[in-house]
Amino acid sequence: MILFRFVILLMFLLLPPGSAALLETNLPSRLFPSPRSFHIYLPPSYTTDPHRRYPVLYLHDGQNVFSSAGTNIAFGWGNWELDKTADALSRVGKMREIIMVAVDSSRDRYLELCGRHHALDATTNTAFENYSALLITELKPQIDRTYRTLPDAPNTAVMGSSLGGIASVILAWEHPETFGAAASLSGAFQVEHTNFLNAVLKPGIGPPKPLRLYLDSGVIDFTGGDDGCSLTKQVATELRRLNHGQDFELFTDAQPLTPAELAKTGLRRDKWAEAQTSQHNEFYWRLRAGHVLTFLFPSDSSMK
C-alpha cells in the first residue's frame, strides 16, 4: 500500500495545474491471485483547490471508459469518453466535479459481474462476492485514503453497462451503506435466469432503501433481441415499488441512429450498418453517458 500511494503521489505532482488528469495503476488484492488494474480520473479543480473534496463514481470494464483507451477499442465502437463528458458538463454547471475510478475487467468477467451469490461449495465465495469485496473492502478504502473524496454513501456511486449494469444495481441494492447511487446501461438482467428480478426484487418487502437508481436500454441488439428493454422495464417496476419511485429514472433509447445522424458522430463508417441494428455497444453508451452523469451527480443549481 505504501508503494501504491508513492506512485500515485509522484504521478499527481506531475499534473498541470487546472487540468483534469487520467492516472493508471494497480492494486494488490488478497482476494485475487494478481493485482487489479484500474484508472483514475481527477477533475480540473483537483490541483488548484486543495481543500475541496469530491464525490466518487466507480466503474466496471475500466479499460473502455476513458478517452485514453483510444478510438478503436471494443471491436471498433470506441471508448465511453467519460472524462471528456464529465469535463464538459461540469464546466457549464450541469453536474458536480467528481473523481472516477474505473476497474479493469478480468478474464472471469462474467462470473465477477453476473451477481451470482450461491457457490456449489457453501464455504467458498463466488467470484461476484470476491469482486464486491475487492471494491468495498480494498479499493474504496485505498481511494479514500489517497484522494480527497467524500466517502459517505450519498456521494459514492457505481455504474456499468451490460453485465456491469446488473452488477452495479445489485451492489447498491445489497450495500446501500457504501453505494448511494447506481446506474445500469443496457443491463444484462437476463443472466442467471433473471435471478435478481424473480428471486430478489419480486418477493422483496421492507422500507425504501436510500438509493438513487438509473436504468436504461435501447430497443435492439446484435442477437436480434431488444437490448434487454422488456426485462429492464420489469426491473424498473419492482424497484419503483420497493423504493416508492423516489430518486429513480428509467430511459429508453427508442430509435437507433439513421445514417445521416451517424455521419455527425465520428463513428467509423464501417460500423454504421451494425449501429443501425444494435444499441448494445460502447458507441450508444457513450452517447447516453452525459444523461447518466447529470442524474447521478447533478449540480446544486440544476436541482433548484
Kinemage of the C-alpha trace (Angstrom):
@kinemage 1
@onewidth
@group {chain A} dominant
@subgroup {mainchain}
@vectorlist {calphas} color= white
{ca met a 1} P 0.000 0.000 0.000
{ca ile a 2} L 2.902 2.368 0.698
{ca leu a 3} L 4.225 1.784 -2.822
{ca phe a 4} L 0.733 2.390 -4.231
{ca arg a 5} L 0.490 5.780 -2.501
{ca phe a 6} L 4.040 6.750 -3.531
{ca val a 7} L 3.369 6.023 -7.203
{ca ile a 8} L 0.093 7.959 -7.120
{ca leu a 9} L 1.738 10.904 -5.340
{ca leu a 10} L 4.522 11.011 -7.937
{ca met a 11} L 2.011 10.975 -10.781
{ca phe a 12} L -0.081 13.625 -9.050
{ca leu a 13} L 2.876 16.004 -8.673
{ca leu a 14} L 3.430 15.912 -12.427
{ca leu a 15} L -0.105 17.103 -13.250
{ca pro a 16} L -0.519 20.514 -14.936
{ca pro a 17} L -2.484 22.851 -12.630
{ca gly a 18} L -6.127 23.333 -13.535
{ca ser a 19} L -6.452 20.373 -15.886
{ca ala a 20} L -8.191 17.031 -15.494
{ca ala a 21} L -5.926 14.032 -15.150
{ca leu a 22} L -6.079 10.357 -16.024
{ca leu a 23} L -3.887 8.025 -13.975
{ca glu a 24} L -3.341 4.294 -14.317
{ca thr a 25} L -2.170 1.949 -11.579
{ca asn a 26} L -2.971 -1.379 -9.922
{ca leu a 27} L -3.826 -2.688 -6.501
{ca pro a 28} L -2.653 -5.980 -4.971
{ca ser a 29} L -5.555 -7.987 -3.584
{ca arg a 30} L -5.901 -10.731 -1.005
{ca leu a 31} L -8.971 -11.907 -2.940
{ca phe a 32} L -7.390 -12.474 -6.345
{ca pro a 33} L -4.077 -14.035 -7.400
{ca ser a 34} L -2.879 -10.972 -9.318
{ca pro a 35} L -3.199 -7.178 -8.842
{ca arg a 36} L -6.229 -5.488 -10.363
{ca ser a 37} L -5.549 -2.649 -12.770
{ca phe a 38} L -7.670 0.470 -12.645
{ca his a 39} L -7.813 4.027 -13.973
{ca ile a 40} L -8.433 7.243 -12.047
{ca tyr a 41} L -9.915 10.492 -13.330
{ca leu a 42} L -9.234 13.629 -11.286
{ca pro a 43} L -11.332 16.714 -12.164
{ca pro a 44} L -9.801 20.022 -13.291
{ca ser a 45} L -10.063 21.752 -9.910
{ca tyr a 46} L -8.323 18.952 -8.022
{ca thr a 47} L -4.878 20.524 -8.330
{ca thr a 48} L -5.993 24.114 -7.768
{ca asp a 49} L -8.424 23.725 -4.849
{ca pro a 50} L -6.505 21.697 -2.236
{ca his a 51} L -9.254 21.843 0.398
{ca arg a 52} L -12.075 20.596 -1.795
{ca arg a 53} L -13.443 17.047 -1.549
{ca tyr a 54} L -15.244 15.182 -4.313
{ca pro a 55} L -17.918 12.543 -4.898
{ca val a 56} L -16.637 9.307 -6.436
{ca leu a 57} L -18.005 7.175 -9.268
{ca tyr a 58} L -16.786 3.569 -9.512
{ca leu a 59} L -16.965 1.944 -12.953
{ca his a 60} L -16.680 -1.590 -14.305
{ca asp a 61} L -14.891 -2.505 -17.568
{ca gly a 62} L -12.470 0.290 -16.828
{ca gln a 63} L -10.347 -0.399 -19.889
{ca asn a 64} L -13.151 1.044 -22.061
{ca val a 65} L -14.437 4.141 -20.302
{ca phe a 66} L -11.855 6.937 -20.703
{ca ser a 67} L -10.510 8.638 -23.827
{ca ser a 68} L -7.008 7.337 -23.083
{ca ala a 69} L -8.245 3.929 -24.252
{ca gly a 70} L -8.289 5.117 -27.862
{ca thr a 71} L -10.967 5.257 -30.531
{ca asn a 72} L -10.814 1.752 -31.974
{ca ile a 73} L -11.188 -0.422 -28.879
{ca ala a 74} L -14.253 -2.554 -28.088
{ca phe a 75} L -14.459 -4.063 -31.598
{ca gly a 76} L -14.266 -0.634 -33.197
{ca trp a 77} L -17.008 1.033 -31.138
{ca gly a 78} L -14.512 3.178 -29.253
{ca asn a 79} L -14.366 4.244 -25.620
{ca trp a 80} L -17.021 5.970 -23.498
{ca glu a 81} L -15.106 9.300 -23.303
{ca leu a 82} L -16.394 9.745 -19.743
{ca asp a 83} L -13.520 12.059 -18.884
{ca lys a 84} L -14.364 14.439 -21.740
{ca thr a 85} L -18.081 14.295 -20.984
{ca ala a 86} L -17.570 14.980 -17.270
{ca asp a 87} L -15.223 17.870 -18.079
{ca ala a 88} L -17.748 19.456 -20.440
{ca leu a 89} L -20.775 19.028 -18.181
{ca ser a 90} L -19.069 20.308 -15.040
{ca arg a 91} L -17.620 23.265 -16.953
{ca val a 92} L -21.121 24.515 -17.827
{ca gly a 93} L -22.547 23.728 -14.394
{ca lys a 94} L -24.732 20.746 -15.311
{ca met a 95} L -23.005 18.346 -12.902
{ca arg a 96} L -20.662 18.414 -9.922
{ca glu a 97} L -16.987 17.741 -10.435
{ca ile a 98} L -16.241 14.162 -9.427
{ca ile a 99} L -13.460 11.612 -9.133
{ca met a 100} L -13.900 8.479 -11.249
{ca val a 101} L -12.307 5.104 -10.560
{ca ala a 102} L -12.596 2.590 -13.407
{ca val a 103} L -11.716 -1.031 -12.641
{ca asp a 104} L -10.496 -3.210 -15.496
{ca ser a 105} L -12.399 -6.421 -16.171
{ca ser a 106} L -10.633 -9.774 -15.960
{ca arg a 107} L -10.895 -12.982 -17.969
{ca asp a 108} L -13.534 -14.040 -15.398
{ca arg a 109} L -15.695 -11.014 -16.215
{ca tyr a 110} L -18.945 -12.966 -16.480
{ca leu a 111} L -18.573 -14.660 -13.109
{ca glu a 112} L -17.417 -11.464 -11.398
{ca leu a 113} L -20.283 -9.327 -12.702
{ca cys a 114} L -23.248 -11.700 -13.080
{ca gly a 115} L -24.441 -11.263 -9.493
{ca arg a 116} L -24.368 -14.943 -8.610
{ca his a 117} L -24.404 -15.491 -4.845
{ca his a 118} L -24.547 -19.240 -4.441
{ca ala a 119} L -21.446 -21.370 -4.910
{ca leu a 120} L -21.613 -25.153 -5.095
{ca asp a 121} L -19.429 -25.233 -2.013
{ca ala a 122} L -21.135 -23.188 0.698
{ca thr a 123} L -17.774 -22.397 2.285
{ca thr a 124} L -16.431 -20.734 -0.900
{ca asn a 125} L -17.249 -17.227 -2.040
{ca thr a 126} L -18.465 -16.766 -5.570
{ca ala a 127} L -16.437 -14.629 -7.991
{ca phe a 128} L -19.111 -11.913 -7.671
{ca glu a 129} L -18.771 -11.885 -3.890
{ca asn a 130} L -14.993 -11.603 -4.166
{ca tyr a 131} L -15.288 -8.797 -6.711
{ca ser a 132} L -17.745 -6.972 -4.463
{ca ala a 133} L -15.335 -7.340 -1.551
{ca leu a 134} L -12.477 -6.061 -3.719
{ca leu a 135} L -14.417 -2.857 -4.396
{ca ile a 136} L -15.801 -2.347 -0.895
{ca thr a 137} L -13.050 -3.561 1.427
{ca glu a 138} L -9.890 -2.977 -0.607
{ca leu a 139} L -10.223 -0.460 -3.433
{ca lys a 140} L -12.624 2.083 -1.917
{ca pro a 141} L -10.700 2.388 1.384
{ca gln a 142} L -7.475 2.875 -0.568
{ca ile a 143} L -9.034 5.544 -2.780
{ca asp a 144} L -10.469 7.332 0.257
{ca arg a 145} L -7.075 7.328 1.958
{ca thr a 146} L -5.205 8.561 -1.102
{ca tyr a 147} L -7.567 11.190 -2.528
{ca arg a 148} L -9.766 13.955 -1.192
{ca thr a 149} L -13.043 12.083 -1.504
{ca leu a 150} L -16.454 12.489 0.057
{ca pro a 151} L -16.541 8.881 1.292
{ca asp a 152} L -20.142 8.590 2.501
{ca ala a 153} L -22.744 6.619 0.558
{ca pro a 154} L -24.728 9.609 -0.802
{ca asn a 155} L -21.539 10.752 -2.556
{ca thr a 156} L -20.477 7.322 -3.838
{ca ala a 157} L -21.972 5.744 -6.963
{ca val a 158} L -21.321 2.713 -9.152
{ca met a 159} L -22.019 2.419 -12.871
{ca gly a 160} L -21.653 -0.082 -15.693
{ca ser a 161} L -23.123 -1.482 -18.886
{ca ser a 162} L -24.454 -4.915 -19.800
{ca leu a 163} L -23.091 -7.256 -17.100
{ca gly a 164} L -21.632 -4.186 -15.409
{ca gly a 165} L -25.145 -2.743 -15.337
{ca ile a 166} L -26.719 -5.566 -13.373
{ca ala a 167} L -23.641 -5.745 -11.130
{ca ser a 168} L -23.969 -2.036 -10.310
{ca val a 169} L -27.619 -2.271 -9.325
{ca ile a 170} L -27.031 -5.358 -7.171
{ca leu a 171} L -24.008 -3.781 -5.480
{ca ala a 172} L -26.024 -0.719 -4.486
{ca trp a 173} L -29.115 -2.759 -3.562
{ca glu a 174} L -27.125 -5.017 -1.242
{ca his a 175} L -24.684 -2.381 0.047
{ca pro a 176} L -26.564 0.933 0.307
{ca glu a 177} L -24.290 1.839 3.191
{ca thr a 178} L -21.433 2.009 0.645
{ca phe a 179} L -23.041 2.933 -2.678
{ca gly a 180} L -25.818 5.511 -2.501
{ca ala a 181} L -26.459 5.507 -6.251
{ca ala a 182} L -26.125 3.143 -9.204
{ca ala a 183} L -26.556 3.292 -12.971
{ca ser a 184} L -27.186 0.432 -15.387
{ca leu a 185} L -26.838 0.981 -19.139
{ca ser a 186} L -28.323 -1.852 -21.218
{ca gly a 187} L -28.200 -4.029 -18.112
{ca ala a 188} L -27.956 -7.799 -18.704
{ca phe a 189} L -30.832 -8.643 -16.387
{ca gln a 190} L -31.393 -11.947 -18.192
{ca val a 191} L -28.240 -13.548 -16.748
{ca glu a 192} L -28.565 -16.290 -14.156
{ca his a 193} L -32.148 -16.831 -15.323
{ca thr a 194} L -33.265 -13.367 -14.173
{ca asn a 195} L -32.426 -14.337 -10.609
{ca phe a 196} L -32.205 -10.732 -9.400
{ca leu a 197} L -35.668 -9.895 -10.743
{ca asn a 198} L -37.510 -13.068 -9.754
{ca ala a 199} L -35.711 -14.155 -6.584
{ca val a 200} L -34.708 -10.806 -5.065
{ca leu a 201} L -36.953 -7.983 -6.262
{ca lys a 202} L -40.377 -9.584 -6.788
{ca pro a 203} L -40.548 -11.171 -3.301
{ca gly a 204} L -38.982 -8.059 -1.757
{ca ile a 205} L -40.624 -6.148 1.059
{ca gly a 206} L -39.443 -3.597 3.573
{ca pro a 207} L -38.816 0.132 3.799
{ca pro a 208} L -37.315 2.048 0.861
{ca lys a 209} L -33.556 1.928 0.533
{ca pro a 210} L -31.660 5.255 0.498
{ca leu a 211} L -30.700 4.921 -3.156
{ca arg a 212} L -30.717 6.869 -6.411
{ca leu a 213} L -31.081 4.469 -9.326
{ca tyr a 214} L -30.841 4.918 -13.106
{ca leu a 215} L -31.692 2.243 -15.699
{ca asp a 216} L -31.724 2.448 -19.468
{ca ser a 217} L -31.723 0.324 -22.601
{ca gly a 218} L -32.046 0.520 -26.325
{ca val a 219} L -34.647 -1.450 -28.255
{ca ile a 220} L -32.487 -3.702 -30.441
{ca asp a 221} L -29.241 -5.609 -30.063
{ca phe a 222} L -26.817 -7.784 -32.017
{ca thr a 223} L -28.633 -11.013 -31.006
{ca gly a 224} L -31.907 -9.835 -32.540
{ca gly a 225} L -33.281 -9.067 -29.086
{ca asp a 226} L -34.479 -5.807 -27.547
{ca asp a 227} L -31.280 -4.815 -25.713
{ca gly a 228} L -32.927 -6.046 -22.514
{ca cys a 229} L -35.664 -3.417 -22.789
{ca ser a 230} L -38.518 -5.656 -21.597
{ca leu a 231} L -36.609 -7.017 -18.604
{ca thr a 232} L -35.252 -3.578 -17.740
{ca lys a 233} L -38.817 -2.251 -17.557
{ca gln a 234} L -39.811 -5.162 -15.304
{ca val a 235} L -36.850 -4.469 -13.027
{ca ala a 236} L -37.811 -0.782 -13.020
{ca thr a 237} L -41.372 -1.640 -11.978
{ca glu a 238} L -40.134 -3.624 -8.984
{ca leu a 239} L -37.546 -1.028 -7.996
{ca arg a 240} L -40.203 1.676 -8.079
{ca arg a 241} L -42.493 -0.466 -5.945
{ca leu a 242} L -39.810 -1.157 -3.370
{ca asn a 243} L -38.384 2.366 -3.361
{ca his a 244} L -41.739 4.112 -3.915
{ca gly a 245} L -40.457 5.714 -7.108
{ca gln a 246} L -38.153 8.119 -5.332
{ca asp a 247} L -34.837 9.140 -6.916
{ca phe a 248} L -35.325 6.792 -9.846
{ca glu a 249} L -35.051 7.200 -13.609
{ca leu a 250} L -35.776 4.859 -16.497
{ca phe a 251} L -34.741 5.876 -20.006
{ca thr a 252} L -35.385 4.007 -23.252
{ca asp a 253} L -33.305 4.905 -26.312
{ca ala a 254} L -36.187 4.128 -28.612
{ca gln a 255} L -34.599 4.539 -32.045
{ca pro a 256} L -31.153 3.607 -33.453
{ca leu a 257} L -29.461 6.431 -35.292
{ca thr a 258} L -30.006 6.902 -39.008
{ca pro a 259} L -27.075 7.086 -41.472
{ca ala a 260} L -27.414 10.877 -41.592
{ca glu a 261} L -27.237 11.040 -37.790
{ca leu a 262} L -24.342 8.589 -37.644
{ca ala a 263} L -22.381 10.752 -40.081
{ca lys a 264} L -22.291 13.508 -37.450
{ca thr a 265} L -20.991 11.301 -34.613
{ca gly a 266} L -17.500 10.436 -35.791
{ca leu a 267} L -18.195 6.688 -35.639
{ca arg a 268} L -16.169 4.677 -38.158
{ca arg a 269} L -18.179 4.302 -41.360
{ca asp a 270} L -17.690 0.537 -41.417
{ca lys a 271} L -19.675 0.358 -38.141
{ca trp a 272} L -22.709 2.277 -39.384
{ca ala a 273} L -24.713 -0.713 -40.600
{ca glu a 274} L -24.221 -2.506 -37.299
{ca ala a 275} L -25.064 0.656 -35.336
{ca gln a 276} L -28.480 0.649 -37.030
{ca thr a 277} L -29.202 -2.882 -35.807
{ca ser a 278} L -27.680 -2.929 -32.322
{ca gln a 279} L -27.618 -0.466 -29.437
{ca his a 280} L -25.705 -2.804 -27.133
{ca asn a 281} L -22.248 -1.301 -27.520
{ca glu a 282} L -19.880 1.387 -26.302
{ca phe a 283} L -20.959 3.793 -29.031
{ca tyr a 284} L -24.526 4.111 -27.724
{ca trp a 285} L -23.375 4.022 -24.099
{ca arg a 286} L -21.050 6.920 -24.908
{ca leu a 287} L -23.971 8.913 -26.328
{ca arg a 288} L -26.102 8.301 -23.218
{ca ala a 289} L -23.337 8.796 -20.650
{ca gly a 290} L -23.889 12.527 -20.204
{ca his a 291} L -27.521 11.959 -19.256
{ca val a 292} L -26.420 9.400 -16.662
{ca leu a 293} L -23.750 11.630 -15.116
{ca thr a 294} L -26.141 14.543 -14.664
{ca phe a 295} L -28.612 12.215 -12.926
{ca leu a 296} L -26.013 10.718 -10.581
{ca phe a 297} L -24.206 13.967 -9.746
{ca pro a 298} L -26.461 16.942 -10.505
{ca ser a 299} L -25.079 20.368 -9.782
{ca asp a 300} L -26.629 22.386 -6.978
{ca ser a 301} L -28.077 24.822 -9.498
{ca ser a 302} L -29.675 22.077 -11.634
{ca met a 303} L -31.526 20.697 -8.594
{ca lys a 304} L -33.281 24.006 -7.857
